[in-house]
């Protein structure tokens, strides 16, 4: 290594050290929480984070998986229905839940959208007025506390029950539902303003009402309480404010649909057939897949022999119904064998017939008659083969010479 090369390496190292000394003090290590995709139980239950938070605050929690359990709820508990009940379940349980609330229970529900069943909201007299939309969430004043809640699309509403507390938003676009045209109250806001946005009108977004001896908390949107959003802004405090009420020490989560998914239902009802089908599928894939091993030797190239050629030619002539051509060879061979017998032609035919245990007429027919069809051809070919075999068997073998 010459002197110039060593100087160049030292110069590069010096530049790297100077740059590191200038850059490292200006770097700051900050831990950043990146949202991860839900998995396991969090993937199956959207309210898992809210349930664990309520449990950590010292309250008892449990989950209701079957809509039939909603008919026997303790009045000293809070019930959160974070998914619209299926229409079949809502038809059976909506009035039961409303009666449970009037008897002293506390229900937390969200205003359903136009595409969702309306039975439960109608049982409580909830009337959707319109939609309030924001980009960064809504600032809500709940019991003297100002919370920034991640509600971007809020279905504002009204209900005739007495208000315990409420949080309002300013401005909304009225909703006009064609299915409720027979209800004068539901279509009044839309008709009064012609469906135009009301930028200055205040409307209820979240409120708690007194219903009989119980309480009803209605949310314009319950998505801030779900797993992906509860850790953002003030959504956790918002969840605690709407789920906890008075001295109730139990929160019941009715967060699962009445009917499970088909894979879950099959696994619950018939796990063994599913495992058998899985094992069968694995065996089929294993048999069809490529398995690595020693290469199989290539078979030597086989040239078709004379026997194969004659069989193919005979099969072709038989398909073409060339029966005369098929009999030409055996007949020529039989005439050659008959020529070796003593006497005239008639005597040779009689001798051959006697040896083959046939009549002379059958031998003559096999030698000279043209076959009429496939069955006649087979009979003639059988006769020729029988005579040929008997004549060859009767031929005297040549004597062996004694070798000295």
N, C-alpha and C positions, 0 to 999 in steps of 0.2 A: 504494500500500500504506500503510495507516494505521499509527499507532504501536502499537496493541494487537496487530495481526497480527505486526509485527516482533518484539515482545517474546515472543509465543507461539513463534515459530520459534526464537529464541535459547534459550528455556527447554527446548524439545525437544532441541536440539543439545547443550545442557549435560548433560541427563539421559543421553543416549546416550554421551557421552564419559566421564561418571562410571561408568556401568555397564561400559563397555569396560575402563576402568582397573582396576576391581575384578575383572572376570571373567578377563581374559587371563592374569594371573600364576597363576591357579588351574587353568589348562588344561595338560594334559600330552599330548604327541604320542607315541603308542606304535604301533610297527609290529606288525600282527597278520597272521599267515599264515592265510589262509582256504583250506580244502581245495578244490581245483578238480576238476572232473570229468575223469577220464582221457580222453585222446584219442590218436590216432595209434598208435604202437607199444605204448604203455602200455595202450591199450584192448584190443589183441589179445593181449598177453602179460602175465599177472598177476605174473610173477616178474621183470619187467624191472628194478625197483629193487633187488631182492636180487642180481641178476646184476651190475649195475653197481657195487654196493657191494663184492662179492667181487673184482671186477676191479680196483677202486681199491685194494684191500688188497694187490695184487701177485700174485694168483692168476689162472691162465688159466681161461676159461669158454667153453663152447660149448653150443649147443642141439641136442637130438635131436628131429627132427620125425617120424621114421618108426620104428615099433616094431621093425622088422627090424634097425635099427642097434643095438638093445640086446643082440644076440647077440655083438657084437664090441667089447667095452669094454675099455680098459686097466685092469689091476688096480691101478695106482697112482693112481686117480681116485676122486672122490666122485660118486655119482649121486643126484639128487633127483627123485623122482617125486611132484610136488605135485598130481597129479590121478589119481584112480583109473583104471587102465587099462581100456579097453573089454573086455568079457568075451571077445571073440574074440582080442584081442591078449594078454590075460592068460593065456589057455589056452596060447598058444605060448611066451610069454616068462617066465612066473613061475618055472618051474624053472630056466631059463637064468640069470635074475638071482640066484636063490638059490645056484646053483653058482658064479657069478661072485664073490659075496660070500665064500663058503667058500674060494675060491681066493686071496683077498686084497683084494677090492674093498670099498668103503664105500658103503652105500646108506642114504638118508634117506627114510623113508616115514611116512605118517600112518595112524592107525587108521581104517579105513573105517567109514562109518555102516551102519545096517541096510539102506538102500536101494542101497548101492554094491556092486560086485563084491568078493568075498572071497578070490579065488584067490591073490592075491599075499600077503596077510596069513597065509593058511593055509600057504603055502609056507615061511614063516618061523616058524610056530607061534605067531603072535600071537593072544591070546585077549582079547576085550573083556569087561571086568567090569561096567561101568556108566558113568554120566554124572555128572560133577562140574560144577556150575553156580555161577558167580559173577557179580556185577554190575560190578565195577570191575577185573577181571583177577585173575590168580593170582600170588602171590609164590613164586618158584621158586629154590632154591639149586642152582646148576650149577657144579661144580668149585670150590667155595669162594666163589662170587660170588652175591650175592642180587639177582635181577632181577625187576622188576615187568612181567610179560608180559600182554599183552591177550588172554588166553584166557578166554572167558566160558562156553563149553560144551566140556568136556574129556572125551573118551572114555578113561577110565582102562583099563589093560590089564595083562596079565602075559604072560611068555614064558619058556621053560625055559633060555634061553641065559645064560652067565655075564655078570654086570653089570660094566661098566667104571665108569660113574657113572650116577646117577639123581637125579631130582627128583620129589618126591611132593607130593600134595595131600591134604587131610584131608576126608573125607566124600564119599560118592557114593551114587547110587541104582542098585541092581543092575539089570542088563539081563538079560532072559530072551528068548532067540531061539528061536522054535518050530522053525526049520529045523535047529537043532543039538540036538534032543532025544535023538538017538542018541549024543551025546558026553557022557559023564557029567561030565567036567571042566568043560565050558562051562556046564552048568546047575546045578552045585553051589552057586555063590554065591547064585543066585536062589532055589534051593530051601531053602537053609539059613536064610535070613532072610525067606522068604515075600514077596520083592519089596519090602520096606520099605527106606527110606533108612538108610544107615549113616553117621551123623553123625560118629562118632569114628574110623572106620576110615581108615587111610592107604593110598593106592594110588599106583601109578606114573603120572605124567603125561608125563614125558620121560625117556628113558634111552638109554644107549649100551651095546650088548652085543657080546661077542666071539663071532663065528660062524666057526669054523674058523680060517683065517689072516686073515680080514677082520673088518670091523666093521659093525654095524647100528645106526642111530639111529632110534628110533621116537618120533613125536610124537602126543600125544593130539589135537592140532588144529594144522594148518599155516597157518591163516589169518593169524596175526601176521606171517608171512613175505611175504605178498602186498602188492602195491602200495598199496592203500588204508590198510594198518595198519602197515607197517614203520617209518614215521616217528613212531609214537606210543609213549609210555612207553619201556620198554627193549627194544622188539621188534627193533631193529637189532642190538644186542649179542646178543640171543637167536639171531638168524639166523646171526651169525658163529660162535657157540658150537656150533650143531648142524651147520652145513655144513662147517666146517673140522675136520680130524682128522689129527693127526700131521704127517708131512712130505709129505702129498699136495699137489700143486701145481696140480691141475686139478679143476674142479667142472663136472659135466655136468648140464644142466637138461633133463629130459624132461617139459616142461610143456605140450606141445601134444597134443591128441587125435590118435589114429591117422587118423581120417577128418575131413578139413576140412569146413567148412560148404559148402552147395550153391553160394552165390554165388562163394566163393573157388575151388571146384573148377571151376566153369564158366569163370571168368576165366582160370584156368591152362590149361584144355584147349581152349577155343574163344573166344578174345577177339574175333576178327573177326566171327563171327555175332552176338555180343552187341553190338558196335558198330553192326552193320547194323540190328539190331532197335531199338537206341536212336535211330539216325537216322530210321528209319521212324516210330517213335513221335513224334519231334519234328515230322516233316512232317505227320503226321495231326493233331497238336494245333495246328500252325500253320494248317492248312487249316480246322479246325473253330473256331478262336478268332476273336474279333471284332477286326478290323483297322480302325484309325481312318483316316479320309480324308474326301474331299468327300462330302456327302450326295447320294444318288441322287434325281434329280427324280421326283416322284410322277407317274405316267402320268395323262393326262386321263381323266376319267370317260367311258367308252364306253357309249352307249345302244344296246341291241340293235335292229337294223334289221328291216325286213319280211322280208328273205331269211332271217335267223336265226330269226325267229319261225315262218316257214313250214317250215323244216327241223326245228325242234323239234316242231311240230304233226304233221308227217309221221312223225317217229320215234315219237311217242306212238301215233298210229293204227296204225302197223305193229306195235308191241308188243301192241296190243289186237286185232290181226287184223281191223281194220275195212277190209278191202280194197275194199269197195264204195264207202265214203266217199272213199278215196284216188283211185279212178278217176272219181268224179263230175265233178271239175273238168276233167280232160283230155277226157272224153267230151263235155261241154257245149261246150268250145272246138272240138273236131273237128266237131260238128254245125253250129256256126256257120260254119265254113269250108266244109262241104259245101253249105250253103244258098246259097252264092255261086256254085256251079257251075250251069251250065245243065241243063235237063231235069228228069225226075222223080227221085224218091228212088232208085229202082233204078239209073237212068242215072248219078246223082251217085256212088253207091257203086262202080259199075263203073269210072267215070272215075278216082276216087281210087285204086282198086285197081291200075289200069293204071299210074298215075303212080308209085305206091309199089312196083311190081313184086310185088304180092300178088294173091291170089285174092279175089273178092267175098265168099266165105264167111268168109275171115279178117277182112275189114273189118267185116262184120256181127257176127261173134263179138266183136270188140274193142269194138263199140258197145253191144251188148245183153246179152251173156252175163255172168252173175254169176261171179266167180272162185271156184273150188273150194278152193284152198289157196294157199300162198305162191308156189309155183312157177308155178301157173296165172296168178296175179296178175302176176308178173314178165313172163310171156310176153305178156299183154294190154297191160301198160304199155309194153313195148318196141314192140309193133305200133302203138299209138296215137302214140307219139313218132315213129316212122318215117313214118307217114301225115302227121302234123302238119308235119314238116320238109319233105316233098316238096310239100305243098300251098302252104306259105308260099314256097317257092323258086320255084314256078311262077306266082305272082301277078304280074301286070304292074305295073311301077312307074309312078307318075304322072309325066307329062312335065314337065320344068322350064320355067318361063316365062322368056323372054329379058327381061332388065331393060334398059330403055333409059334 
